[in-house]
């Protein structure tokens, strides 16, 4: 896949996941129970992991074909896509399994809010790491000119890391934004309840 094709690919992917996340961000109606709130939070995460898993499967499939068909820089580009997304697929699969088998019925409201906040913060931390991935990709491309014997490998790997890091950056920031919106909506609703004074501690957990 050539550089121009890479960005067309990620542009189309970003449009698709943006539409999915906009649907997830629809206002919650009548949600006042902690369990309902956290259940919705898990569903948001499950959609996100399904998107990540679908991206991974598409990249593994296309990458395996391209790795076998092409040579040189393009072969290394597809090779890294396969390696990278094998990890993404494992992460998405494990997260989906954990979410679908989670039993949060015994957790208090405060504990549920803390768990949601930790998940939300993790996406933000990952977004910062994604910037590092993209930087590493550009570094690999820069080093390609200094190491002629490995030029194709470094350029191919660099393009792949830039592509994957860019996708993950958009993905993680969108997930953070959706979860933050979800949290804000819930806290605004409960702020009108008779238990408003008890929310002082809860509000301190907002990022």
C-alpha positions in Angstrom: 0.0 0.0 0.0 1.5 3.3 -1.1 1.6 6.4 1.3 -1.3 8.1 -0.4 -3.4 4.9 -0.2 -2.5 4.6 3.5 -4.1 8.0 4.3 -7.2 7.2 2.2 -7.5 4.0 4.2 -7.2 5.7 7.6 -9.5 8.5 6.5 -12.3 6.1 5.6 -11.8 4.2 8.8 -11.9 7.4 10.9 -15.2 8.4 9.2 -16.7 5.0 10.0 -15.7 4.9 13.7 -16.7 8.5 14.1 -20.2 7.7 13.1 -20.3 4.8 15.5 -19.1 6.9 18.4 -21.6 9.7 17.6 -24.3 7.1 17.9 -22.9 5.9 21.2 -22.7 9.5 22.5 -26.5 10.0 22.1 -28.0 11.5 25.3 -29.0 9.0 28.0 -32.7 9.0 28.9 -33.8 8.6 32.5 -30.5 7.0 33.6 -30.2 7.4 37.4 -29.0 4.1 38.7 -25.3 3.3 39.1 -25.7 -0.2 37.7 -27.5 1.2 34.6 -24.8 3.8 34.2 -21.9 1.2 34.4 -23.8 -1.2 32.1 -24.0 1.5 29.5 -20.3 2.2 30.0 -19.5 -1.4 29.3 -21.6 -1.4 26.2 -19.7 1.7 24.9 -16.4 -0.1 25.6 -17.7 -3.2 23.8 -18.5 -1.3 20.7 -15.1 0.3 20.8 -13.4 -3.1 21.2 -15.5 -4.4 18.3 -14.3 -1.5 16.2 -10.7 -2.2 17.2 -11.1 -5.9 16.6 -12.6 -5.3 13.1 -9.7 -2.9 12.3 -7.3 -5.6 13.4 -8.9 -8.3 11.4 -9.0 -6.2 8.3 -5.3 -5.3 8.6 -4.3 -8.9 9.3 -6.2 -10.1 6.2 -5.0 -7.3 3.9 -1.5 -7.5 5.4 -1.2 -11.3 5.0 -2.1 -10.9 1.3 0.2 -7.9 0.7 3.0 -9.6 2.5 2.8 -12.6 0.3 2.2 -10.6 -3.0 4.6 -7.7 -2.7 8.3 -7.3 -2.2 10.6 -4.7 -0.7 9.1 -1.8 1.2 5.5 -2.7 0.6 6.1 -6.3 1.8 7.6 -4.9 5.1 4.7 -2.5 5.4 2.2 -5.3 5.3 4.3 -7.5 7.5 4.3 -4.9 10.3 0.6 -4.4 9.9 0.1 -8.1 10.6 2.3 -8.2 13.6 0.9 -5.0 15.1 -2.7 -6.0 14.7 -2.2 -9.5 16.1 -1.6 -7.5 19.3 -4.6 -5.3 18.7 -6.8 -8.3 18.2 -5.6 -10.0 21.4 -6.3 -6.8 23.3 -9.8 -6.4 21.9 -10.6 -10.0 22.4 -9.5 -10.0 26.0 -11.3 -6.8 26.8 -14.6 -8.1 25.2 -14.4 -11.3 27.2 -13.7 -9.4 30.4 -16.6 -7.0 29.9 -19.1 -9.7 28.9 -18.2 -11.8 31.9 -18.0 -9.0 34.4 -20.1 -9.1 37.5 -20.5 -5.6 39.0 -23.6 -6.3 41.0 -21.8 -6.3 44.3 -19.9 -3.0 43.7 -20.9 0.2 45.3 -21.8 3.3 43.2 -18.5 5.0 44.1 -16.6 1.9 43.1 -18.4 1.8 39.7 -17.5 5.4 39.1 -13.9 4.8 40.0 -13.7 1.8 37.6 -15.2 3.9 34.8 -12.8 6.7 35.5 -9.8 4.4 35.3 -10.9 3.1 32.0 -11.5 6.6 30.7 -8.0 7.7 31.9 -6.4 4.7 30.3 -7.7 5.9 26.9 -6.1 9.3 27.4 -2.8 7.7 28.4 -2.9 5.5 25.4 -3.5 8.6 23.2 -0.3 10.1 24.5 1.5 6.8 23.7 0.1 6.9 20.2 1.9 10.1 19.5 5.0 8.3 20.5 4.3 5.5 18.1 3.8 8.0 15.2 7.1 9.7 16.2 8.9 6.3 16.1 7.5 5.7 12.7 8.9 8.9 11.3 12.2 8.1 13.1 12.4 4.7 11.3 11.8 6.4 8.0 14.6 8.9 8.8 17.0 6.1 9.7 16.3 4.4 6.4 18.5 6.8 4.6 21.4 6.1 6.9 21.2 2.3 6.7 20.9 1.4 3.0 21.0 -2.4 3.7 17.8 -2.1 5.8 16.2 0.8 3.9 13.2 -1.1 2.6 12.5 -2.7 6.0 12.8 0.6 7.9 10.6 2.5 5.4 8.0 -0.2 5.3 7.9 -0.6 9.1 7.9 3.2 9.5 4.9 3.7 7.3 3.1 1.0 9.1 3.7 2.3 12.5 2.7 5.8 11.4 -0.6 4.4 10.0 -1.4 2.3 13.1 -0.4 5.0 15.6 -2.6 7.5 13.8 -5.6 5.2 13.8 -5.1 4.4 17.5 -4.7 8.1 18.4 -8.1 9.0 16.8 -9.6 5.8 18.3 -8.4 6.5 21.9 -9.4 10.2 21.8 -12.8 9.4 20.5 -13.3 6.7 23.2 -12.2 9.1 25.9 -14.5 11.8 24.6 -17.5 9.5 24.5 -16.9 8.2 28.0 -16.4 11.7 29.3 -19.6 12.8 27.8 -21.4 9.7 29.2 -20.0 10.5 32.7 -20.9 14.2 32.5 -24.5 13.4 31.5 -24.9 10.9 34.4 -23.4 13.3 37.0 -25.7 16.1 35.8 -28.7 13.9 36.2 -27.9 12.8 39.7 -27.0 16.3 40.8 -30.7 17.0 40.8 -31.5 14.1 43.1 -32.0 14.5 46.9 -28.6 12.9 47.4 -26.9 15.8 45.8 -24.8 16.6 48.9 -23.4 13.0 48.9 -21.8 13.6 45.5 -19.0 15.9 46.6 -16.6 13.0 46.8 -17.8 11.5 43.5 -17.3 14.8 41.7 -13.6 14.8 42.8 -13.0 11.9 40.5 -13.9 13.8 37.4 -10.8 14.3 35.1 
